Amino acid sequence: MPTSLVFVDFLALGLLLYTARRHLPPGPAGWPVIGNILDMPSSYEWKTFARWGERWGDMMSVNLFGKHMIILDSFEVANDLLDKKSSIYSDRPVLHVSGEMIGWKRILVLMQYGPRVREVRRLFSRTLGTHSRLAELSGDLEKEAHGFLRRVAENPSSLTKQVQRFAGSSILKIIYGYTVEKENDEYLRIVDTAMDEFSVATAPGAYLADIFPILTHIPAWFPGAQWKRTAQVWRKDLDMMRNIPFEFTKAQMGAGTAVTSMVASSLGGDADPQRESIVKDAASSMYAGEHCAHLSTCARVDTVSTMRSFFLAMMCHSDVQKKAQAEIDRVVGSNRLPVIADRDNLPYTKALCWEILRWRPIGPLGIPHRLAQDDTHAGYFLPKGSVVIANIWKMLRDPRHYSNPEQFNPDRFLPREGSEPERDPRHIVFGFGRRHICSQLAETSLFLICATSLAAFEISKPVIDGKVIEPSMEYTTGTITHPQEFQCAIKPRSSKAEALLSAYERGD
């Protein structure tokens, strides 16, 4: 055979292999130049991505003006890429508006991987990384939970406000040693405002400037640049969240009155400006979180959304409520409220918490990853720089792992004769890759509120003028999703439960 023909054959084979290697995962066809920009949903993206997955499979790709986005619709694929290859999938995409202009790149959820990330994680681990450290925090959390129960019993219509207060005051105490004493607390307002803005600013496709960074140079006064004026206001709000509680702790330390907190223990003596900056980042990151439910989800935000989902689920599923209450009555009794140490002895109540996390995940798409180098999977080419999205919402409704996935059913996580428990949703809802240690705090807080509320209250749909008011089951869109506002009837289960709440108020 002539040498030239052999060379041509090898060249053709090499070209074929190269072409196959660069074969991207399937997805919508798109248009020249703009790609799939017109296909991208503007809200509830996870539902659209789930429908795409039914057509194109568990791994899809879209092209946004030449930039690739890889969407993962199954746990197995996400685990293979984001967990098993976390070394090349743990970076974060640069978000030019929310990250750079507003400044959220200073928190762990959007930090580029490097020494600063490792130091922030180390501070997290020292605060929350062991069972003994979480046990030390139990007393403060339980005290906050008792206050939550009393305030809800006094005014059930204030449920959402009390959920926000519990979540915010708990984490402010742990991070800064700050105690919330009253309604409408200024520190709570500062951090809640910034977190609400975070959810909007980091939603997929929120800003065209993330695709075309040159737009960030448009003057704020320019017609149509309202987004930039808003970003400037939100940057000030983030700076307030980052600085004001931190300065409170520093002042307390200077006066010798600081209580134990993450900031106080991390600063120690005379900290230099660089150290202070890292501790500030760690403190605001712990509040904002790396999707404790993948933001996974943020200790404060995760607790707010999941606690409200708990009350929504209980008013709609009285059979589940009664079964959990029977377990609590049997194990804990009626002379005290459940505590964190009871968790392992309350398997159904614990499973109920897992089902809350699965049923309505607070971060349906988590936080995006960025691929640090070219990769291949299942014969498809995944180019360096691709943004990788895990469709957590779809994975938690995958009928291959969850029977009747739309049904609210805690029993799915308990051993049954002839079948194993279904997949632990925490392996999905708390994200992939390097998980945030804060998830332990979020899960502990959720259990505490669920267990104590079940012990103390009957939760039901309200009846007004003889008519049962059905709640809306709709959730908001965005990076973080919440139940739409709903009415809820909440009353003490018995005179004994009412007496317990009064005793906790007196400190008996």
ZAMARGU-4260 file (C-alpha; in steps of 0.2 Angstrom, whole numbers, plus 5000, padded with zeros to 4 digits):
<rodrens>
0) 5000/5000/5000 | 5007/5017/4995 | 5014/5027/5010 | 5004/5042/5005 | 4988/5032/5006
5) 4992/5026/5024 | 4996/5044/5029 | 4979/5049/5022 | 4970/5035/5031 | 4978/5040/5047
10) 4974/5058/5044 | 4956/5054/5041 | 4955/5043/5056 | 4963/5057/5067 | 4951/5070/5060
15) 4936/5058/5063 | 4942/5056/5081 | 4944/5074/5084 | 4927/5078/5077 | 4919/5065/5088
20) 4928/5072/5103 | 4921/5089/5100 | 4903/5082/5098 | 4894/5093/5111 | 4879/5085/5121
25) 4862/5088/5112 | 4850/5102/5115 | 4839/5115/5106 | 4846/5119/5088 | 4848/5138/5090
30) 4852/5151/5078 | 4867/5157/5069 | 4878/5169/5080 | 4865/5171/5094 | 4864/5152/5097
35) 4850/5148/5110 | 4848/5165/5117 | 4829/5165/5111 | 4826/5148/5119 | 4831/5152/5136
40) 4817/5154/5149 | 4815/5170/5159 | 4808/5161/5174 | 4806/5144/5182 | 4821/5138/5171
45) 4822/5121/5180 | 4805/5116/5173 | 4810/5121/5155 | 4826/5111/5157 | 4817/5096/5164
50) 4806/5096/5148 | 4821/5098/5137 | 4829/5083/5146 | 4814/5072/5141 | 4819/5075/5123
55) 4837/5077/5123 | 4843/5066/5138 | 4851/5069/5155 | 4865/5080/5148 | 4861/5094/5137
60) 4871/5109/5130 | 4865/5126/5124 | 4875/5140/5115 | 4873/5158/5121 | 4882/5169/5109
65) 4897/5157/5108 | 4897/5153/5126 | 4892/5135/5131 | 4881/5130/5145 | 4879/5112/5150
70) 4863/5107/5159 | 4863/5091/5170 | 4846/5083/5173 | 4851/5067/5182 | 4860/5063/5199
75) 4871/5050/5191 | 4878/5062/5178 | 4880/5076/5190 | 4889/5065/5202 | 4901/5058/5189
80) 4906/5076/5184 | 4904/5088/5199 | 4909/5076/5213 | 4921/5063/5205 | 4929/5077/5195
85) 4927/5091/5207 | 4945/5097/5204 | 4940/5103/5187 | 4922/5108/5191 | 4923/5118/5207
90) 4927/5135/5199 | 4913/5148/5198 | 4908/5158/5182 | 4912/5176/5182 | 4896/5186/5185
95) 4900/5203/5179 | 4885/5211/5187 | 4881/5202/5203 | 4898/5196/5206 | 4909/5211/5200
100) 4898/5226/5200 | 4888/5222/5216 | 4902/5213/5224 | 4895/5196/5228 | 4911/5188/5222
105) 4917/5192/5240 | 4907/5178/5247 | 4911/5160/5245 | 4896/5155/5234 | 4904/5166/5219
110) 4923/5166/5224 | 4935/5159/5211 | 4944/5144/5219 | 4961/5148/5227 | 4969/5152/5244
115) 4955/5163/5250 | 4942/5150/5247 | 4952/5138/5257 | 4954/5150/5272 | 4936/5154/5272
120) 4931/5136/5272 | 4944/5133/5286 | 4935/5146/5297 | 4918/5138/5293 | 4924/5121/5298
125) 4931/5128/5314 | 4914/5135/5318 | 4902/5122/5312 | 4913/5107/5306 | 4911/5095/5321
130) 4896/5087/5330 | 4903/5094/5346 | 4903/5112/5340 | 4885/5110/5334 | 4881/5103/5351
135) 4888/5118/5359 | 4876/5129/5348 | 4861/5119/5353 | 4856/5129/5368 | 4856/5145/5358
140) 4846/5137/5344 | 4833/5129/5356 | 4831/5146/5365 | 4827/5155/5348 | 4815/5141/5344
145) 4805/5143/5360 | 4804/5162/5356 | 4798/5158/5339 | 4784/5146/5345 | 4778/5159/5358
150) 4777/5173/5345 | 4768/5162/5332 | 4756/5156/5346 | 4752/5175/5350 | 4750/5180/5332
155) 4749/5166/5319 | 4747/5178/5305 | 4765/5184/5308 | 4771/5167/5303 | 4782/5173/5289
160) 4790/5187/5299 | 4793/5175/5313 | 4802/5162/5302 | 4813/5176/5295 | 4817/5182/5313
165) 4821/5165/5319 | 4833/5161/5304 | 4841/5178/5305 | 4843/5179/5323 | 4850/5162/5325
170) 4864/5165/5312 | 4868/5183/5318 | 4871/5175/5336 | 4882/5162/5329 | 4892/5173/5317
175) 4893/5190/5327 | 4887/5186/5344 | 4873/5198/5341 | 4856/5195/5350 | 4840/5201/5341
180) 4829/5208/5355 | 4814/5216/5346 | 4803/5215/5330 | 4810/5225/5315 | 4828/5224/5321
185) 4839/5235/5311 | 4853/5222/5308 | 4840/5209/5302 | 4833/5222/5290 | 4851/5225/5283
190) 4855/5207/5280 | 4837/5202/5274 | 4838/5216/5261 | 4854/5211/5254 | 4849/5192/5253
195) 4833/5196/5244 | 4843/5206/5231 | 4856/5192/5230 | 4842/5180/5224 | 4836/5192/5210
200) 4854/5197/5205 | 4861/5179/5203 | 4846/5171/5193 | 4852/5163/5177 | 4851/5176/5163
205) 4847/5190/5174 | 4859/5202/5165 | 4864/5203/5147 | 4880/5211/5153 | 4885/5194/5160
210) 4886/5188/5142 | 4892/5205/5135 | 4904/5212/5148 | 4907/5228/5137 | 4889/5233/5143
215) 4896/5236/5160 | 4905/5251/5154 | 4889/5260/5149 | 4886/5275/5160 | 4873/5274/5174
220) 4864/5289/5167 | 4862/5281/5150 | 4844/5278/5144 | 4840/5259/5147 | 4854/5258/5161
225) 4842/5257/5175 | 4850/5240/5179 | 4867/5248/5182 | 4859/5261/5194 | 4851/5247/5203
230) 4867/5237/5204 | 4875/5253/5212 | 4862/5253/5226 | 4863/5235/5229 | 4882/5236/5231
235) 4879/5248/5245 | 4867/5236/5253 | 4879/5222/5252 | 4893/5233/5260 | 4881/5237/5274
240) 4878/5218/5277 | 4896/5215/5276 | 4902/5229/5287 | 4889/5234/5300 | 4887/5218/5310
245) 4906/5215/5309 | 4909/5232/5317 | 4897/5228/5331 | 4908/5213/5335 | 4924/5223/5335
250) 4916/5236/5346 | 4911/5222/5358 | 4928/5215/5358 | 4936/5232/5361 | 4925/5235/5376
255) 4928/5217/5383 | 4910/5212/5382 | 4910/5201/5366 | 4902/5184/5368 | 4908/5168/5359
260) 4905/5170/5340 | 4914/5165/5324 | 4920/5183/5321 | 4927/5185/5338 | 4936/5169/5338
265) 4943/5171/5321 | 4949/5189/5324 | 4958/5185/5340 | 4969/5199/5345 | 4976/5213/5334
270) 4970/5208/5317 | 4978/5216/5302 | 4967/5223/5287 | 4970/5208/5277 | 4964/5196/5290
275) 4949/5207/5294 | 4944/5206/5276 | 4945/5187/5276 | 4935/5186/5292 | 4922/5198/5284
280) 4921/5187/5269 | 4919/5172/5279 | 4905/5180/5290 | 4895/5186/5276 | 4897/5170/5267
285) 4891/5160/5282 | 4875/5171/5281 | 4873/5171/5263 | 4880/5153/5261 | 4886/5142/5246
290) 4868/5135/5244 | 4868/5127/5261 | 4855/5118/5251 | 4868/5120/5237 | 4868/5139/5240
295) 4863/5123/5243 | 4855/5135/5244 | 4863/5150/5264 | 4859/5146/5282 | 4847/5160/5284
300) 4838/5158/5267 | 4838/5139/5267 | 4829/5139/5284 | 4817/5153/5279 | 4811/5144/5263
305) 4811/5126/5271 | 4802/5131/5287 | 4788/5140/5277 | 4787/5124/5266 | 4785/5114/5281
310) 4770/5124/5287 | 4762/5123/5270 | 4765/5104/5269 | 4757/5101/5286 | 4742/5111/5283
315) 4739/5101/5267 | 4744/5084/5273 | 4736/5081/5290 | 4739/5063/5290 | 4758/5066/5290
320) 4756/5079/5303 | 4747/5067/5315 | 4759/5053/5312 | 4774/5064/5316 | 4765/5070/5332
325) 4761/5052/5337 | 4780/5048/5336 | 4785/5064/5346 | 4772/5060/5359 | 4778/5042/5361
330) 4797/5046/5362 | 4797/5064/5370 | 4781/5064/5379 | 4771/5079/5383 | 4781/5087/5398
335) 4794/5095/5387 | 4797/5100/5369 | 4809/5091/5358 | 4827/5096/5357 | 4841/5093/5345
340) 4847/5078/5354 | 4831/5069/5351 | 4833/5069/5332 | 4840/5051/5330 | 4826/5044/5341
345) 4813/5052/5329 | 4816/5044/5313 | 4799/5048/5305 | 4801/5067/5310 | 4818/5066/5303
350) 4812/5058/5287 | 4798/5072/5286 | 4812/5085/5286 | 4821/5076/5271 | 4804/5076/5262
355) 4802/5094/5264 | 4820/5097/5256 | 4815/5085/5242 | 4797/5091/5239 | 4802/5110/5237
360) 4820/5113/5235 | 4825/5131/5239 | 4839/5132/5225 | 4831/5122/5210 | 4847/5125/5200
365) 4859/5128/5214 | 4874/5139/5209 | 4883/5137/5193 | 4900/5128/5191 | 4913/5132/5178
370) 4923/5119/5169 | 4942/5123/5171 | 4948/5112/5157 | 4942/5102/5142 | 4933/5086/5147
375) 4923/5072/5139 | 4909/5062/5146 | 4899/5048/5138 | 4907/5052/5121 | 4903/5070/5122
380) 4915/5085/5122 | 4913/5097/5136 | 4924/5113/5132 | 4934/5123/5145 | 4925/5138/5152
385) 4908/5130/5150 | 4895/5135/5163 | 4888/5119/5171 | 4870/5119/5179 | 4864/5105/5190
390) 4845/5104/5188 | 4842/5099/5207 | 4823/5101/5205 | 4822/5088/5191 | 4834/5076/5200
395) 4823/5076/5216 | 4808/5072/5205 | 4816/5058/5195 | 4804/5043/5195 | 4820/5032/5193
400) 4824/5036/5211 | 4807/5043/5219 | 4791/5034/5217 | 4776/5046/5214 | 4788/5060/5215
405) 4774/5074/5216 | 4767/5065/5232 | 4772/5072/5249 | 4778/5055/5258 | 4791/5055/5272
410) 4789/5036/5272 | 4799/5034/5256 | 4815/5037/5267 | 4811/5024/5280 | 4815/5005/5278
415) 4801/4995/5272 | 4799/4976/5270 | 4804/4971/5253 | 4812/4988/5248 | 4826/4999/5252
420) 4823/5018/5257 | 4823/5030/5242 | 4839/5040/5239 | 4844/5052/5253 | 4839/5069/5245
425) 4853/5078/5255 | 4865/5071/5243 | 4856/5081/5229 | 4849/5096/5238 | 4865/5102/5247
430) 4874/5102/5230 | 4888/5093/5222 | 4907/5095/5222 | 4914/5104/5238 | 4899/5105/5249
435) 4896/5119/5261 | 4898/5114/5280 | 4884/5126/5283 | 4872/5113/5277 | 4873/5105/5294
440) 4867/5120/5303 | 4853/5122/5291 | 4847/5104/5293 | 4848/5105/5312 | 4838/5121/5312
445) 4825/5114/5301 | 4823/5098/5312 | 4822/5109/5328 | 4808/5120/5321 | 4798/5105/5313
450) 4799/5095/5329 | 4795/5108/5341 | 4781/5115/5330 | 4773/5098/5328 | 4774/5095/5347
455) 4766/5112/5351 | 4754/5116/5337 | 4739/5110/5326 | 4742/5116/5309 | 4728/5117/5297
460) 4720/5127/5283 | 4710/5142/5289 | 4692/5143/5288 | 4684/5160/5285 | 4665/5162/5285
465) 4663/5143/5285 | 4674/5141/5269 | 4691/5132/5269 | 4704/5143/5262 | 4715/5133/5250
470) 4733/5139/5249 | 4742/5143/5233 | 4755/5130/5230 | 4765/5141/5218 | 4783/5146/5222
475) 4793/5161/5217 | 4806/5160/5203 | 4825/5165/5205 | 4840/5158/5212 | 4831/5155/5229
480) 4813/5151/5228 | 4800/5153/5242 | 4782/5148/5243 | 4769/5162/5238 | 4761/5170/5254
485) 4748/5159/5261 | 4736/5159/5276 | 4738/5146/5289 | 4728/5142/5305 | 4740/5138/5320
490) 4734/5134/5337 | 4741/5125/5353 | 4737/5106/5352 | 4731/5106/5370 | 4730/5115/5386
495) 4746/5106/5391 | 4755/5112/5376 | 4749/5130/5379 | 4756/5128/5397 | 4773/5122/5391
500) 4774/5138/5380 | 4770/5149/5395 | 4783/5140/5405 | 4797/5142/5392 | 4792/5161/5392
505) 4795/5162/5410 | 4811/5153/5409 | 4804/5138/5420
</rodrens>
